[in-house]
Amino acid sequence: MTQPIKERDYFTDPGVLRDPYQYFEEMRPRGPVCQLETHDCLLVTGFEECVEVLRNPADFSSLNSLASSAFPLPFTPEGSDISAQLEAHRDKYVGGDMVVTYDDGHHTNVRALISLMFTPSRLKANAAFMREYAGELASKAIADGKVELVHTIATPYVTMVIADLMGVPPEDRTLFEAKIAEGQTVGSINDPDSPTDMSVVYFIAEFMGRYLQERAANPGEDLLSELATASYPDGSKPDLIELISLSTFMFAAGQDTSAKLLANAMRYVVDEPDLQQQLREDRSLIPWMLEEVLRLEGSSKATHRVARRDTKIGDIAVPAGKQVIVALAAAGRDPKRWGDDANEFKLKRPGIKQHVSFGRGSHTCAGAPLARAEVATMFNAFLDQTDNIEISAAHHGARGARNYEFEPSFIIRGMDNLHLDLQAKTK
Amino acid sequence: MAQINLTDTNGRKTTLNFNEGGTLMQTITDAGFDDLLAICGGMCSCATCHVYIHESQLADLPDMNADEADLLAMSEHREDSSRLACQLRMSAALDGLRVTIAPSE
Protein backbone atom coordinates (compact mmCIF):
# COMPACT_ATOMS: atom_id res chain seq x y z
CA MET A 1 0.00 0.00 0.00
CA THR A 2 1.40 3.39 -0.90
CA GLN A 3 1.83 5.92 1.86
CA PRO A 4 -0.27 9.06 1.44
CA ILE A 5 1.97 11.97 0.49
CA LYS A 6 2.66 14.23 3.44
CA GLU A 7 1.13 17.60 2.80
CA ARG A 8 3.69 20.25 1.99
CA ASP A 9 3.38 23.86 3.10
CA TYR A 10 2.18 25.84 0.08
CA PHE A 11 3.42 29.11 1.58
CA THR A 12 7.00 28.20 2.48
CA ASP A 13 8.13 24.96 0.84
CA PRO A 14 10.95 25.60 -1.67
CA GLY A 15 9.89 22.51 -3.65
CA VAL A 16 6.43 23.98 -4.12
CA LEU A 17 8.08 27.16 -5.34
CA ARG A 18 10.07 25.27 -7.97
CA ASP A 19 7.14 23.17 -9.14
CA PRO A 20 3.78 24.38 -7.83
CA TYR A 21 2.02 22.23 -10.43
CA GLN A 22 3.30 19.03 -8.83
CA TYR A 23 2.04 20.25 -5.46
CA PHE A 24 -1.41 20.95 -6.91
CA GLU A 25 -1.48 17.48 -8.50
CA GLU A 26 -0.66 16.01 -5.08
CA MET A 27 -3.58 17.93 -3.61
CA ARG A 28 -6.09 17.40 -6.42
CA PRO A 29 -7.10 13.84 -5.32
CA ARG A 30 -8.35 15.40 -2.06
CA GLY A 31 -11.10 17.05 -4.08
CA PRO A 32 -11.50 20.31 -5.98
CA VAL A 33 -12.01 22.06 -2.62
CA CYS A 34 -10.04 20.73 0.34
CA GLN A 35 -9.07 21.81 3.82
CA LEU A 36 -5.32 22.24 4.28
CA GLU A 37 -3.59 20.54 7.17
CA THR A 38 -0.85 23.17 7.32
CA HIS A 39 -3.14 26.23 7.56
CA ASP A 40 -6.74 26.85 8.51
CA CYS A 41 -7.95 27.53 5.00
CA LEU A 42 -9.42 25.85 1.97
CA LEU A 43 -7.49 25.14 -1.21
CA VAL A 44 -9.55 25.31 -4.41
CA THR A 45 -7.90 23.49 -7.30
CA GLY A 46 -10.92 22.79 -9.53
CA PHE A 47 -11.51 25.10 -12.49
CA GLU A 48 -15.27 25.28 -12.03
CA GLU A 49 -14.93 25.80 -8.30
CA CYS A 50 -12.37 28.61 -8.76
CA VAL A 51 -14.72 30.37 -11.18
CA GLU A 52 -17.58 29.89 -8.73
CA VAL A 53 -15.67 31.59 -5.91
CA LEU A 54 -14.36 34.41 -8.11
CA ARG A 55 -17.85 35.11 -9.39
CA ASN A 56 -19.41 35.20 -5.97
CA PRO A 57 -18.30 38.53 -4.47
CA ALA A 58 -21.47 38.62 -2.36
CA ASP A 59 -20.22 35.73 -0.22
CA PHE A 60 -16.46 36.01 -0.68
CA SER A 61 -14.57 39.16 0.28
CA SER A 62 -11.33 40.09 -1.48
CA LEU A 63 -9.91 41.72 1.64
CA ASN A 64 -7.21 39.05 2.03
CA SER A 65 -6.35 38.82 -1.67
CA LEU A 66 -2.91 40.34 -1.12
CA ALA A 67 -2.33 39.38 2.53
CA SER A 68 -3.13 35.74 1.59
CA SER A 69 -4.77 32.93 3.55
CA ALA A 70 -1.57 32.13 5.42
CA PHE A 71 -2.50 34.20 8.46
CA PRO A 72 -5.41 33.79 10.86
CA LEU A 73 -8.12 36.45 10.84
CA PRO A 74 -7.20 39.42 13.06
CA PHE A 75 -10.45 38.91 15.02
CA THR A 76 -12.72 36.10 16.16
CA PRO A 77 -15.50 35.66 13.60
CA GLU A 78 -18.96 35.86 15.11
CA GLY A 79 -22.15 34.62 13.49
CA SER A 80 -23.10 33.73 9.94
CA ASP A 81 -22.19 37.10 8.39
CA ILE A 82 -18.87 38.75 9.27
CA SER A 83 -18.95 41.49 6.61
CA ALA A 84 -19.02 44.26 9.21
CA GLN A 85 -16.21 42.67 11.23
CA LEU A 86 -14.04 42.40 8.12
CA GLU A 87 -14.60 46.04 7.21
CA ALA A 88 -13.85 47.09 10.80
CA HIS A 89 -10.46 45.36 10.53
CA ARG A 90 -9.58 46.49 7.01
CA ASP A 91 -6.58 48.47 8.28
CA LYS A 92 -5.00 45.25 9.58
CA TYR A 93 -4.68 43.86 6.04
CA VAL A 94 -1.77 44.44 3.69
CA GLY A 95 -3.19 46.35 0.75
CA GLY A 96 -6.49 46.96 2.59
CA ASP A 97 -6.50 50.47 1.08
CA MET A 98 -6.03 49.21 -2.48
CA VAL A 99 -8.65 48.35 -5.06
CA VAL A 100 -7.56 44.70 -5.25
CA THR A 101 -8.98 44.19 -1.75
CA TYR A 102 -12.15 46.31 -2.03
CA ASP A 103 -15.65 44.89 -1.90
CA ASP A 104 -19.16 46.00 -2.84
CA GLY A 105 -20.02 49.59 -3.73
CA HIS A 106 -16.57 50.97 -3.03
CA HIS A 107 -15.09 48.44 -5.43
CA THR A 108 -17.76 49.11 -8.06
CA ASN A 109 -16.99 52.83 -7.92
CA VAL A 110 -13.23 52.48 -8.24
CA ARG A 111 -13.54 49.76 -10.85
CA ALA A 112 -15.59 52.18 -12.91
CA LEU A 113 -12.54 54.46 -13.00
CA ILE A 114 -10.27 51.55 -13.92
CA SER A 115 -12.50 50.53 -16.80
CA LEU A 116 -11.29 53.65 -18.63
CA MET A 117 -7.64 52.75 -18.34
CA PHE A 118 -6.72 50.01 -20.80
CA THR A 119 -9.40 50.22 -23.45
CA PRO A 120 -8.46 49.10 -26.98
CA SER A 121 -8.36 52.69 -28.23
CA ARG A 122 -6.00 53.78 -25.46
CA LEU A 123 -3.69 50.84 -26.11
CA LYS A 124 -3.79 51.60 -29.81
CA ALA A 125 -2.72 55.15 -29.08
CA ASN A 126 0.21 53.77 -27.08
CA ALA A 127 1.15 51.09 -29.63
CA ALA A 128 3.77 53.15 -31.46
CA PHE A 129 5.74 53.80 -28.28
CA MET A 130 5.50 50.13 -27.31
CA ARG A 131 6.74 48.97 -30.72
CA GLU A 132 9.53 51.49 -30.90
CA TYR A 133 10.83 50.83 -27.39
CA ALA A 134 10.54 47.04 -27.78
CA GLY A 135 12.49 47.26 -31.03
CA GLU A 136 15.18 49.35 -29.39
CA LEU A 137 15.66 46.98 -26.43
CA ALA A 138 15.63 43.89 -28.65
CA SER A 139 18.07 45.45 -31.09
CA LYS A 140 20.63 46.20 -28.39
CA ALA A 141 20.35 42.67 -26.97
CA ILE A 142 20.69 41.08 -30.39
CA ALA A 143 23.79 43.16 -31.14
CA ASP A 144 25.30 41.61 -28.00
CA GLY A 145 24.27 38.14 -29.12
CA LYS A 146 22.88 37.33 -25.69
CA VAL A 147 20.73 38.83 -22.97
CA GLU A 148 19.33 38.22 -19.53
CA LEU A 149 15.70 38.75 -20.42
CA VAL A 150 14.00 39.46 -17.06
CA HIS A 151 16.08 42.36 -15.76
CA THR A 152 17.53 43.76 -18.97
CA ILE A 153 14.45 43.67 -21.15
CA ALA A 154 11.20 42.67 -19.48
CA THR A 155 11.27 44.79 -16.32
CA PRO A 156 12.44 48.07 -17.84
CA TYR A 157 10.08 47.53 -20.74
CA VAL A 158 6.91 47.11 -18.67
CA THR A 159 7.93 49.96 -16.35
CA MET A 160 8.43 52.35 -19.25
CA VAL A 161 5.26 51.29 -21.05
CA ILE A 162 3.00 51.89 -18.05
CA ALA A 163 4.90 55.09 -17.23
CA ASP A 164 4.32 56.36 -20.75
CA LEU A 165 0.66 55.37 -20.71
CA MET A 166 0.03 57.05 -17.38
CA GLY A 167 2.08 60.10 -18.15
CA VAL A 168 4.87 59.72 -15.59
CA PRO A 169 7.47 62.34 -16.54
CA PRO A 170 10.50 60.80 -18.31
CA GLU A 171 12.94 62.16 -15.72
CA ASP A 172 11.24 60.19 -12.92
CA ARG A 173 10.91 56.88 -14.75
CA THR A 174 14.41 55.64 -14.05
CA LEU A 175 13.93 56.43 -10.36
CA PHE A 176 10.91 54.16 -10.31
CA GLU A 177 12.73 51.50 -12.26
CA ALA A 178 15.60 51.46 -9.77
CA LYS A 179 13.26 51.39 -6.77
CA ILE A 180 11.21 48.55 -8.24
CA ALA A 181 14.38 46.58 -8.97
CA GLU A 182 15.50 46.74 -5.34
CA GLY A 183 12.09 45.93 -3.84
CA GLN A 184 11.10 42.61 -2.28
CA THR A 185 8.66 40.36 -4.10
CA VAL A 186 5.00 40.17 -3.06
CA GLY A 187 4.19 37.09 -1.00
CA SER A 188 7.79 36.23 -0.21
CA ILE A 189 8.34 32.68 1.01
CA ASN A 190 11.55 33.88 2.69
CA ASP A 191 9.81 36.29 5.04
CA PRO A 192 6.84 34.37 6.46
CA ASP A 193 5.88 37.01 9.04
CA SER A 194 5.81 39.90 6.60
CA PRO A 195 5.70 38.45 3.09
CA THR A 196 4.61 41.62 1.30
CA ASP A 197 6.71 44.73 1.69
CA MET A 198 4.92 47.92 0.68
CA SER A 199 7.90 50.33 0.72
CA VAL A 200 8.10 50.53 -3.09
CA VAL A 201 4.38 51.27 -3.22
CA TYR A 202 4.73 54.12 -0.71
CA PHE A 203 7.68 55.51 -2.66
CA ILE A 204 5.67 55.60 -5.89
CA ALA A 205 2.57 56.94 -4.10
CA GLU A 206 4.37 60.14 -3.13
CA PHE A 207 5.12 60.89 -6.76
CA MET A 208 1.59 59.97 -7.87
CA GLY A 209 0.15 62.44 -5.35
CA ARG A 210 2.15 65.24 -6.89
CA TYR A 211 1.34 64.28 -10.49
CA LEU A 212 -2.38 63.99 -9.77
CA GLN A 213 -2.53 67.44 -8.23
CA GLU A 214 -0.62 68.89 -11.19
CA ARG A 215 -2.93 67.18 -13.72
CA ALA A 216 -6.08 68.22 -11.88
CA ALA A 217 -4.91 71.82 -12.38
CA ASN A 218 -3.58 71.31 -15.93
CA PRO A 219 -5.05 68.19 -17.50
CA GLY A 220 -3.37 66.66 -20.56
CA GLU A 221 -4.12 63.56 -22.64
CA ASP A 222 -2.55 60.95 -20.37
CA LEU A 223 -4.15 58.48 -17.99
CA LEU A 224 -3.21 60.43 -14.86
CA SER A 225 -5.06 63.43 -16.25
CA GLU A 226 -8.07 61.25 -16.96
CA LEU A 227 -8.02 59.91 -13.40
CA ALA A 228 -7.45 63.34 -11.88
CA THR A 229 -10.59 64.63 -13.57
CA ALA A 230 -12.77 61.48 -13.44
CA SER A 231 -16.03 61.03 -11.55
CA TYR A 232 -17.69 58.00 -10.04
CA PRO A 233 -20.84 56.71 -11.78
CA ASP A 234 -23.05 58.75 -9.44
CA GLY A 235 -21.24 61.95 -10.45
CA SER A 236 -19.32 62.37 -7.19
CA LYS A 237 -15.54 62.88 -7.26
CA PRO A 238 -13.03 60.42 -5.85
CA ASP A 239 -10.82 62.02 -3.19
CA LEU A 240 -7.10 62.49 -3.77
CA ILE A 241 -6.11 59.62 -1.43
CA GLU A 242 -8.26 57.22 -3.44
CA LEU A 243 -6.72 58.39 -6.71
CA ILE A 244 -3.20 58.08 -5.32
CA SER A 245 -3.93 54.56 -4.12
CA LEU A 246 -5.46 53.61 -7.46
CA SER A 247 -2.77 55.08 -9.69
CA THR A 248 0.00 53.63 -7.54
CA PHE A 249 -1.60 50.21 -7.60
CA MET A 250 -2.15 50.33 -11.36
CA PHE A 251 1.45 51.36 -11.88
CA ALA A 252 2.96 48.77 -9.57
CA ALA A 253 0.60 45.80 -9.99
CA GLY A 254 1.51 44.88 -13.50
CA GLN A 255 5.27 45.24 -13.19
CA ASP A 256 6.41 41.89 -11.99
CA THR A 257 3.56 39.86 -13.44
CA SER A 258 3.92 41.20 -16.98
CA ALA A 259 7.71 40.89 -16.89
CA LYS A 260 7.44 37.29 -15.68
CA LEU A 261 4.87 36.49 -18.33
CA LEU A 262 7.27 37.52 -21.06
CA ALA A 263 9.95 35.22 -19.65
CA ASN A 264 7.54 32.34 -19.06
CA ALA A 265 6.34 32.64 -22.64
CA MET A 266 9.90 32.77 -23.98
CA ARG A 267 10.67 29.45 -22.30
CA TYR A 268 7.81 27.76 -24.12
CA VAL A 269 8.61 29.43 -27.43
CA VAL A 270 12.17 28.15 -27.29
CA ASP A 271 11.62 24.72 -25.79
CA GLU A 272 8.31 23.54 -27.25
CA PRO A 273 9.23 21.60 -30.38
CA ASP A 274 8.69 23.64 -33.58
CA LEU A 275 6.85 26.43 -31.79
CA GLN A 276 9.43 29.13 -32.53
CA GLN A 277 9.39 28.23 -36.22
CA GLN A 278 5.59 28.21 -36.33
CA LEU A 279 5.49 31.70 -34.83
CA ARG A 280 8.13 32.94 -37.26
CA GLU A 281 6.02 31.72 -40.16
CA ASP A 282 2.71 32.94 -38.81
CA ARG A 283 2.72 35.80 -36.34
CA SER A 284 -1.03 35.55 -35.90
CA LEU A 285 -0.28 32.54 -33.69
CA ILE A 286 1.38 34.75 -31.05
CA PRO A 287 -1.89 35.48 -29.18
CA TRP A 288 -2.75 31.78 -29.19
CA MET A 289 0.68 30.93 -27.83
CA LEU A 290 0.27 33.52 -25.14
CA GLU A 291 -3.13 32.28 -23.97
CA GLU A 292 -1.81 28.72 -23.72
CA VAL A 293 1.23 29.90 -21.75
CA LEU A 294 -1.11 31.85 -19.47
CA ARG A 295 -3.13 28.70 -18.84
CA LEU A 296 -0.09 26.53 -18.20
CA GLU A 297 2.14 29.03 -16.49
CA GLY A 298 0.40 32.32 -15.72
CA SER A 299 2.22 34.81 -13.53
CA SER A 300 -0.14 34.54 -10.55
CA LYS A 301 -0.33 31.15 -8.89
CA ALA A 302 -3.18 32.00 -6.59
CA THR A 303 -5.40 34.69 -5.24
CA HIS A 304 -7.24 34.64 -1.94
CA ARG A 305 -10.72 35.23 -0.59
CA VAL A 306 -12.41 35.06 2.78
CA ALA A 307 -16.00 33.87 3.20
CA ARG A 308 -17.94 36.69 4.77
CA ARG A 309 -21.18 34.73 4.98
CA ASP A 310 -21.96 31.06 5.56
CA THR A 311 -21.92 29.81 2.00
CA LYS A 312 -20.97 26.92 -0.27
CA ILE A 313 -18.51 26.07 -3.00
CA GLY A 314 -20.24 23.39 -5.08
CA ASP A 315 -21.94 21.37 -2.36
CA ILE A 316 -19.22 21.96 0.23
CA ALA A 317 -20.30 24.13 3.14
CA VAL A 318 -18.00 27.07 3.86
CA PRO A 319 -18.50 28.92 7.15
CA ALA A 320 -18.16 32.70 7.45
CA GLY A 321 -14.57 33.51 8.30
CA LYS A 322 -13.02 30.65 6.33
CA GLN A 323 -10.17 31.76 4.09
CA VAL A 324 -9.79 30.32 0.61
CA ILE A 325 -6.78 29.91 -1.66
CA VAL A 326 -8.11 30.21 -5.20
CA ALA A 327 -5.38 28.30 -7.01
CA LEU A 328 -5.45 29.82 -10.49
CA ALA A 329 -2.45 27.72 -11.52
CA ALA A 330 -4.28 24.53 -10.54
CA ALA A 331 -7.45 25.61 -12.34
CA GLY A 332 -5.37 26.06 -15.49
CA ARG A 333 -4.42 22.40 -15.44
CA ASP A 334 -7.62 20.85 -14.13
CA PRO A 335 -8.15 17.75 -16.32
CA LYS A 336 -11.91 17.96 -15.72
CA ARG A 337 -11.91 21.27 -17.60
CA TRP A 338 -9.00 20.87 -20.02
CA GLY A 339 -8.86 17.10 -20.62
CA ASP A 340 -6.17 14.48 -20.10
CA ASP A 341 -3.60 16.59 -21.94
CA ALA A 342 -4.09 19.49 -19.51
CA ASN A 343 -0.36 19.57 -18.72
CA GLU A 344 0.67 19.75 -22.37
CA PHE A 345 1.16 22.82 -24.55
CA LYS A 346 -1.33 22.89 -27.41
CA LEU A 347 -1.84 25.83 -29.75
CA LYS A 348 -5.47 26.80 -30.38
CA ARG A 349 -6.78 24.66 -27.53
CA PRO A 350 -10.61 24.78 -27.65
CA GLY A 351 -12.03 27.26 -25.13
CA ILE A 352 -8.57 28.53 -24.22
CA LYS A 353 -9.74 32.10 -23.71
CA GLN A 354 -11.76 30.96 -20.72
CA HIS A 355 -8.66 30.27 -18.61
CA VAL A 356 -8.64 32.06 -15.27
CA SER A 357 -5.01 33.16 -15.15
CA PHE A 358 -6.14 36.79 -15.01
CA GLY A 359 -8.92 35.85 -12.60
CA ARG A 360 -12.63 36.14 -13.35
CA GLY A 361 -15.50 38.25 -12.13
CA SER A 362 -15.42 41.74 -10.73
CA HIS A 363 -11.73 41.62 -9.77
CA THR A 364 -10.45 40.30 -13.12
CA CYS A 365 -6.99 41.74 -13.80
CA ALA A 366 -7.64 45.13 -15.35
CA GLY A 367 -4.18 45.19 -16.87
CA ALA A 368 -4.69 41.99 -18.84
CA PRO A 369 -5.18 43.76 -22.18
CA LEU A 370 -1.99 45.74 -21.56
CA ALA A 371 -0.01 42.65 -20.55
CA ARG A 372 -1.13 40.84 -23.69
CA ALA A 373 -0.18 43.79 -25.87
CA GLU A 374 3.22 44.19 -24.18
CA VAL A 375 4.21 40.56 -24.54
CA ALA A 376 2.99 40.26 -28.13
CA THR A 377 4.83 43.44 -29.11
CA MET A 378 8.08 42.24 -27.56
CA PHE A 379 7.82 38.85 -29.26
CA ASN A 380 7.31 40.54 -32.59
CA ALA A 381 10.40 42.68 -31.96
CA PHE A 382 12.54 39.63 -31.19
CA LEU A 383 11.20 37.58 -34.08
CA ASP A 384 11.69 40.51 -36.48
CA GLN A 385 15.37 40.81 -35.67
CA THR A 386 16.54 37.24 -35.09
CA ASP A 387 16.93 34.01 -37.00
CA ASN A 388 16.98 31.99 -33.82
CA ILE A 389 16.50 32.38 -30.08
CA GLU A 390 17.98 29.85 -27.70
CA ILE A 391 17.94 29.48 -23.93
CA SER A 392 21.51 29.66 -22.72
CA ALA A 393 22.63 26.12 -21.91
CA ALA A 394 25.60 27.58 -20.03
CA HIS A 395 23.23 29.20 -17.55
CA HIS A 396 20.23 26.90 -17.53
CA GLY A 397 21.45 23.50 -18.74
CA ALA A 398 20.59 21.64 -21.92
CA ARG A 399 17.11 21.36 -23.40
CA GLY A 400 15.12 18.78 -21.45
CA ALA A 401 17.25 19.34 -18.32
CA ARG A 402 16.92 23.06 -17.71
CA ASN A 403 17.48 24.67 -14.32
CA TYR A 404 15.74 27.87 -13.40
CA GLU A 405 15.58 30.01 -10.30
CA PHE A 406 12.11 31.20 -9.47
CA GLU A 407 11.07 34.36 -7.71
CA PRO A 408 10.59 33.32 -4.07
CA SER A 409 6.90 34.21 -3.93
CA PHE A 410 3.76 32.25 -3.11
CA ILE A 411 1.82 34.64 -5.36
CA ILE A 412 4.03 35.21 -8.42
CA ARG A 413 5.10 32.43 -10.77
CA GLY A 414 8.12 33.45 -12.73
CA MET A 415 11.81 33.15 -13.19
CA ASP A 416 14.31 35.33 -11.41
CA ASN A 417 16.39 35.38 -14.58
CA LEU A 418 16.36 33.92 -18.08
CA HIS A 419 19.55 34.00 -20.15
CA LEU A 420 19.12 33.83 -23.91
CA ASP A 421 21.49 33.36 -26.83
CA LEU A 422 20.37 35.37 -29.83
CA GLN A 423 21.22 34.85 -33.47
CA ALA A 424 20.75 38.04 -35.46
CA LYS A 425 18.79 37.99 -38.68
CA THR A 426 21.08 37.45 -41.64
CA LYS A 427 18.78 38.42 -44.50
CA MET B 1 -35.61 48.11 -6.26
CA ALA B 2 -35.06 48.61 -9.99
CA GLN B 3 -35.04 45.45 -12.09
CA ILE B 4 -34.14 43.97 -15.45
CA ASN B 5 -35.88 41.15 -17.27
CA LEU B 6 -33.26 38.67 -18.42
CA THR B 7 -33.44 35.82 -20.91
CA ASP B 8 -30.46 33.46 -20.79
CA THR B 9 -29.01 31.42 -23.66
CA ASN B 10 -31.40 28.55 -22.87
CA GLY B 11 -34.39 30.84 -23.20
CA ARG B 12 -35.11 30.88 -19.45
CA LYS B 13 -36.55 34.16 -18.26
CA THR B 14 -35.90 35.73 -14.91
CA THR B 15 -36.09 39.08 -13.15
CA LEU B 16 -33.00 40.54 -11.47
CA ASN B 17 -32.67 43.47 -9.11
CA PHE B 18 -29.85 45.85 -9.90
CA ASN B 19 -27.77 48.36 -7.98
CA GLU B 20 -27.52 51.76 -9.57
CA GLY B 21 -23.97 52.65 -10.51
CA GLY B 22 -22.97 49.08 -11.33
CA THR B 23 -22.93 47.74 -14.88
CA LEU B 24 -25.39 45.46 -16.58
CA MET B 25 -22.55 42.92 -16.76
CA GLN B 26 -22.17 42.99 -12.96
CA THR B 27 -25.92 42.65 -12.48
CA ILE B 28 -25.97 39.48 -14.56
CA THR B 29 -22.71 37.86 -13.39
CA ASP B 30 -23.32 38.63 -9.71
CA ALA B 31 -26.62 36.79 -10.05
CA GLY B 32 -24.65 33.70 -11.11
CA PHE B 33 -25.41 33.51 -14.83
CA ASP B 34 -22.45 31.57 -16.18
CA ASP B 35 -23.46 31.93 -19.81
CA LEU B 36 -22.41 35.57 -19.71
CA LEU B 37 -18.68 34.83 -19.62
CA ALA B 38 -17.49 38.45 -19.17
CA ILE B 39 -13.89 37.27 -19.37
CA CYS B 40 -12.15 40.64 -19.23
CA GLY B 41 -14.16 41.81 -16.23
CA GLY B 42 -15.46 44.99 -17.81
CA MET B 43 -12.49 46.48 -19.64
CA CYS B 44 -14.26 46.61 -23.02
CA SER B 45 -11.68 44.20 -24.40
CA CYS B 46 -13.19 40.78 -25.06
CA ALA B 47 -16.84 41.05 -26.18
CA THR B 48 -17.86 38.08 -24.04
CA CYS B 49 -20.61 40.06 -22.30
CA HIS B 50 -22.59 40.46 -25.51
CA VAL B 51 -26.32 40.98 -24.96
CA TYR B 52 -29.36 41.99 -26.98
CA ILE B 53 -31.56 44.79 -25.72
CA HIS B 54 -35.24 44.90 -26.62
CA GLU B 55 -35.50 47.17 -29.64
CA SER B 56 -38.08 49.45 -28.02
CA GLN B 57 -35.53 50.31 -25.30
CA LEU B 58 -32.40 50.82 -27.41
CA ALA B 59 -32.92 54.56 -27.52
CA ASP B 60 -32.84 54.71 -23.71
CA LEU B 61 -29.22 53.58 -23.68
CA PRO B 62 -26.10 55.73 -23.89
CA ASP B 63 -24.41 55.81 -27.28
CA MET B 64 -21.86 53.18 -28.17
CA ASN B 65 -18.21 54.29 -28.20
CA ALA B 66 -15.77 53.22 -30.92
CA ASP B 67 -14.23 50.41 -28.84
CA GLU B 68 -17.58 48.77 -28.17
CA ALA B 69 -18.62 49.15 -31.81
CA ASP B 70 -15.34 47.63 -33.05
CA LEU B 71 -15.61 44.63 -30.72
CA LEU B 72 -19.22 43.96 -31.62
CA ALA B 73 -18.44 44.29 -35.33
CA MET B 74 -16.24 41.20 -35.00
CA SER B 75 -19.00 39.10 -33.45
CA GLU B 76 -20.73 36.57 -35.66
CA HIS B 77 -23.87 37.09 -33.54
CA ARG B 78 -24.03 40.86 -34.02
CA GLU B 79 -27.57 42.23 -34.32
CA ASP B 80 -28.95 45.76 -34.44
CA SER B 81 -29.88 45.34 -30.78
CA SER B 82 -26.37 44.21 -29.70
CA ARG B 83 -24.57 45.87 -26.81
CA LEU B 84 -21.75 44.94 -24.45
CA ALA B 85 -23.17 44.63 -20.95
CA CYS B 86 -19.97 45.99 -19.40
CA GLN B 87 -20.55 49.33 -21.11
CA LEU B 88 -24.05 49.87 -19.77
CA ARG B 89 -24.14 51.53 -16.39
CA MET B 90 -27.37 50.94 -14.56
CA SER B 91 -29.63 53.78 -13.47
CA ALA B 92 -33.26 54.07 -12.43
CA ALA B 93 -34.06 55.10 -16.00
CA LEU B 94 -33.24 51.54 -17.10
CA ASP B 95 -35.78 49.91 -14.76
CA GLY B 96 -37.55 47.18 -16.70
CA LEU B 97 -34.79 46.77 -19.31
CA ARG B 98 -35.33 43.59 -21.35
CA VAL B 99 -32.04 41.83 -21.95
CA THR B 100 -31.15 38.60 -23.74
CA ILE B 101 -27.70 37.03 -23.41
CA ALA B 102 -26.21 36.49 -26.88
CA PRO B 103 -24.83 33.06 -27.83
CA SER B 104 -21.10 32.70 -27.09
CA GLU B 105 -18.67 32.83 -30.00
Interface residues (C-beta under 8 A of the other chain):
Chain A: V51 R55 N56 P57 A58 G105 T108 N109 R111 A112 I114 S115 M117 F118 T119 P120 S121 Y232 P233 D234 K353 Q354 F358 G359 R360 G361 S362 H363 T364 C365 A366 A368 P369
Chain B: N19 E20 G21 G22 Q26 T29 D30 G32 D34 L37 A38 I39 C40 G41 G42 M43 C44 S45 C46 T48 N65 A66 D67 D70 L71 C86 R89
